[in-house]
Amino acid sequence: MSTPLVEVHADAAALATTVAGELLTRLADAQAAGHVPQIALTGGTIAETVHRELARLSPGTEVDWTRVVVWWGDDRFVPADDPDRNAGQARRAFLDAVGATQVHELPSSDGGDDVDAAALAFEEVVHEHGAGEFEVVMLGIGPDGHVASLFPGHPQLEVVDRILVGVTDSPKPPPQRISFTFPALNRSRSVWVIASGEGKAEAVAAALADTGSVTDTPARGVHGIAETTYFLDRAAASHL
Ligand SMILES: O=C(O)[C@H](O)[C@@H](O)[C@H](O)[C@H](O)COP(=O)(O)O
């Protein structure tokens, strides 16, 4: 397992510009090599800033968003048109603007199934449209060290025989979510953890410490096949 790389940028704006630029470079390189790259987006504040930078920077690149397969590492299990949905936020921030067409939203609560049944059923979609692995999985990190919807001390941290799991008691509202599991998130060439602000400094330090547990700090459970990179601003890196 590769040692995480750490990049520190002056502030959230510089961080978001860097992450967006790096993602576009990875996508352009993958497409130039004849691949149709798969990525997993995340929700949250810095993710939204990255998405807006993707909308701004993408037109100046060779990236063909009709040849990118887009997933989410997690989403809230609420109605599809709920403003809380990570998918809706990303569509509005950049996916619609760049013309992405291969977009696979995680199930929403108005799909008819309960959260566990919906998670299990969606695994068929992943099998049908998923490639061998993601090119990049982007993740935010919570103040408690959660990534996606994998929260400290929760049973979903232990699940290794599933791609997706339901969450009914998320400590971060809303309570119901669907999340990729660690094995599924880690089937990625690159896993990027993106953090901005003093409020994440303790979680980032716990995630990168020499010792610690995944149970206490779930971010310690994600690692890419080729690389794991923490993209931070100075405030989020202040306890390193
Ligand atoms: O659905 C979610 O809420 C996200 O997937 C979650 O994992 C998020 O990325 C972190 O909680 C960071 O969120 P902030 O950047 O808003 O702190």
The ligand as an SDF file (V2000), in Angstrom:
LIG
                    3D

 17 16  0  0  0  0  0  0  0  0999 V2000
  -22.3360   13.2260    1.2280 O   0  0  0  0  0  0  0  0  0  0  0  0
  -21.4580   13.7890    1.8800 C   0  0  0  0  0  0  0  0  0  0  0  0
  -21.6790   14.5420    2.8200 O   0  0  0  0  0  0  0  0  0  0  0  0
  -20.0220   13.6010    1.4700 C   0  0  0  0  0  0  0  0  0  0  0  0
  -19.8040   12.6130    0.6450 O   0  0  0  0  0  0  0  0  0  0  0  0
  -19.1200   13.6020    2.6630 C   0  0  0  0  0  0  0  0  0  0  0  0
  -18.2610   12.4970    2.7440 O   0  0  0  0  0  0  0  0  0  0  0  0
  -18.3240   14.8820    2.5320 C   0  0  0  0  0  0  0  0  0  0  0  0
  -17.4160   14.7610    1.4340 O   0  0  0  0  0  0  0  0  0  0  0  0
  -17.5550   15.2120    3.7900 C   0  0  0  0  0  0  0  0  0  0  0  0
  -18.4580   15.1930    4.8830 O   0  0  0  0  0  0  0  0  0  0  0  0
  -16.9060   16.5940    3.6690 C   0  0  0  0  0  0  0  0  0  0  0  0
  -17.9230   17.5370    3.5120 O   0  0  0  0  0  0  0  0  0  0  0  0
  -17.5660   19.1080    3.6520 P   0  0  0  0  0  0  0  0  0  0  0  0
  -16.5290   19.3770    2.5770 O   0  0  0  0  0  0  0  0  0  0  0  0
  -18.8570   19.8240    3.3840 O   0  0  0  0  0  0  0  0  0  0  0  0
  -17.0330   19.3030    5.0250 O   0  0  0  0  0  0  0  0  0  0  0  0
  1  2  2  0
  2  3  1  0
  2  4  1  0
  4  5  1  0
  4  6  1  0
  6  7  1  0
  6  8  1  0
  8  9  1  0
  8 10  1  0
 10 11  1  0
 10 12  1  0
 12 13  1  0
 13 14  1  0
 14 15  2  0
 14 16  1  0
 14 17  1  0
M  END
$$$$
